[in-house]
């Protein structure tokens, strides 16, 4: 049983975002290194922001089909970086950096998630996101019933989460962690400190409800 759901705030781009995530109790923050995203930050910018992270709050770098040289540069600039592969990267490529990594699964009817997990068996976790035409979930919620009750890898639930639905998502999926981006923004790409706080409070409320149900 996962007694505490971990929280990742993705798409941070300002010092205020880091402060809000840390003060709300987030476990990780995500830097988007995908140039087509409105949340894109350069490696230099992310490295400067990561220096403001206190101990035990992890930086995560999101890549979409990036060349190895770009990933190597990010790892060099942010030594503690956890890698998140959100494109069509093969398992061998993901593992080739000898760093802990997450692999995103774009959820759609017909995806064999158990087989997908076997392909990426050396991943730290699978991040489950909605399947849309572009990479990333686009703030869309996928059908949570597509997630098997027993998964061989930890699950990070993503895709259209916000304070109003994350309790239901956690109760249904029981993930190791949740990942939020657009659900804590005041406008596209701009994080909102109050929304981050409400989201983290909702996650803690979900954990309390799950614990009470199993007592």
C-alpha positions in Angstrom: 0.0 0.0 0.0 1.3 3.4 -0.9 0.6 5.4 2.2 1.6 8.8 0.7 1.1 9.8 -2.9 4.1 11.7 -4.1 3.5 15.0 -6.0 5.2 16.4 -9.1 4.6 19.9 -10.3 5.6 19.9 -14.0 6.3 22.8 -16.3 7.9 25.2 -13.8 9.7 28.2 -15.3 10.0 30.9 -12.6 11.5 31.1 -9.1 8.0 31.8 -7.8 6.9 28.4 -9.2 9.8 26.7 -7.3 8.8 28.5 -4.1 5.1 27.6 -4.4 5.8 24.0 -5.1 8.2 23.6 -2.2 6.0 25.5 0.2 3.0 23.3 -0.8 5.0 20.1 -0.1 5.7 18.9 -3.6 8.2 16.1 -3.9 9.4 17.0 -7.4 9.3 19.7 -10.0 9.5 19.2 -13.8 11.4 21.2 -16.4 10.1 20.9 -19.9 13.0 20.6 -22.5 10.6 20.2 -25.4 10.9 23.4 -27.5 7.3 23.1 -28.9 5.8 23.3 -25.5 4.6 26.7 -24.0 6.3 25.5 -20.8 9.8 25.1 -22.4 12.8 26.2 -20.6 16.4 26.1 -21.6 18.9 23.9 -19.8 20.7 27.0 -18.5 17.4 28.4 -17.1 16.4 25.1 -15.5 19.9 24.7 -13.9 19.5 28.1 -12.3 16.0 27.2 -11.0 17.2 23.8 -9.8 19.8 25.5 -7.5 16.9 26.9 -5.5 15.5 23.4 -4.7 16.0 22.3 -1.1 17.1 18.7 -0.2 14.6 15.9 -1.0 12.8 17.9 -3.7 13.8 16.3 -7.0 14.3 18.0 -10.4 12.9 16.1 -13.4 13.7 16.8 -17.0 11.0 16.1 -19.6 12.3 15.2 -23.1 10.4 14.4 -26.3 12.5 12.5 -28.9 15.5 14.6 -28.0 19.0 13.7 -29.3 21.4 12.2 -26.8 23.7 15.2 -26.9 20.9 17.4 -25.5 20.1 15.0 -22.7 23.8 14.7 -21.8 24.0 18.5 -21.6 21.0 18.6 -19.2 22.5 15.9 -17.0 25.8 17.7 -16.9 24.1 21.0 -15.9 21.8 19.4 -13.3 23.6 16.4 -11.9 20.7 15.2 -9.8 18.2 15.3 -12.7 15.7 12.5 -13.1 14.9 11.8 -16.8 11.4 11.7 -18.1 10.9 10.4 -21.7 7.7 11.5 -23.2 8.1 10.6 -26.8 8.8 7.5 -28.8 12.1 6.6 -27.2 13.0 2.9 -27.1 13.9 1.2 -23.8 17.6 0.8 -24.8 17.9 4.6 -25.5 16.2 5.5 -22.2 18.5 3.2 -20.2 21.6 4.3 -22.1 22.2 7.4 -19.9 22.6 5.2 -16.8 20.3 7.5 -14.9 17.0 6.9 -13.2 14.2 7.6 -15.7 10.4 7.7 -16.1 8.7 6.6 -19.3 5.4 8.1 -20.4 2.7 5.9 -21.7 0.1 7.7 -23.9 -3.1 5.9 -22.8 -5.5 4.9 -25.5 -7.8 1.9 -26.0 -5.8 -1.0 -27.3 -2.5 -0.1 -25.5 -1.3 -3.2 -23.6 0.0 -1.5 -20.6 1.4 -4.6 -19.0 3.4 -5.3 -22.2 4.6 -1.7 -22.3 5.8 -2.0 -18.7 7.7 -5.1 -19.6 9.4 -3.3 -22.4 10.6 -0.6 -20.0 11.2 -2.8 -17.0 14.2 -0.8 -15.9 12.2 2.4 -15.6 11.7 3.8 -12.1 8.0 4.3 -13.0 5.5 4.6 -15.8 3.8 8.0 -16.2 0.3 7.6 -17.6 -0.9 10.4 -19.7 -3.8 11.0 -22.1 -3.3 10.2 -25.8 -3.6 13.3 -28.0 -2.3 14.2 -31.4 0.6 16.2 -30.0 3.0 14.9 -27.3 1.7 15.4 -23.8 -1.8 15.1 -22.4 -2.9 18.6 -23.3 -4.8 18.8 -20.0 -7.0 15.9 -21.0 -8.1 13.1 -18.6 -7.9 9.5 -19.9 -10.1 6.6 -18.9 -8.7 5.5 -15.6 -10.3 2.1 -15.9 -7.6 1.3 -18.6 -5.0 0.9 -15.8 -4.7 -2.7 -14.5 -5.1 -3.1 -10.8 -1.7 -4.8 -10.5 1.2 -3.1 -12.3 4.8 -4.4 -12.3 6.1 -0.8 -12.0 5.1 2.2 -9.9 2.5 4.4 -11.6 2.6 8.2 -11.9 -0.9 9.4 -12.7 -1.1 12.4 -15.1 -3.4 13.9 -17.7 -5.8 16.7 -16.9 -5.5 16.5 -13.1 -6.5 19.4 -10.9 -7.7 19.9 -7.3 -11.2 19.1 -8.3 -10.5 15.6 -9.6 -7.2 14.3 -8.2 -9.0 12.8 -5.1 -11.1 10.6 -7.4 -8.0 9.7 -9.5 -6.0 8.6 -6.5 -8.9 6.6 -5.1 -9.4 4.9 -8.5 -5.8 4.2 -9.6 -3.9 4.3 -6.3 -0.8 5.6 -8.0 2.7 6.0 -6.5 2.6 9.6 -7.5 0.6 12.3 -9.4 1.8 14.7 -12.0 0.1 18.1 -12.6 0.9 20.9 -15.0 -2.0 22.8 -16.7 -4.3 22.0 -13.7 -2.3 24.4 -11.5 -2.0 27.3 -14.0 -3.7 30.7 -14.1 -3.0 30.9 -17.8 -1.2 28.7 -20.4 2.3 28.0 -19.0 1.9 30.3 -16.0 1.7 28.5 -12.6 -0.6 29.7 -9.8 0.6 29.4 -6.2 -2.9 29.0 -4.8 -3.8 26.3 -7.3 -0.6 24.4 -6.4 -1.5 24.6 -2.8 -5.0 23.4 -3.3 -3.8 20.5 -5.5 -1.3 19.4 -2.8 -4.0 19.7 -0.1 -6.4 17.6 -2.2 -3.7 14.9 -2.6 -3.3 14.7 1.1 -7.0 14.5 1.5 -7.2 11.6 -0.9 -4.5 9.8 1.0 -6.4 10.3 4.3 -9.6 8.9 2.7 -7.8 5.9 1.3 -6.2 5.2 4.6 -9.6 5.4 6.4 -11.2 3.1 3.8 -8.6 0.5 4.5 -8.5 0.8 8.3 
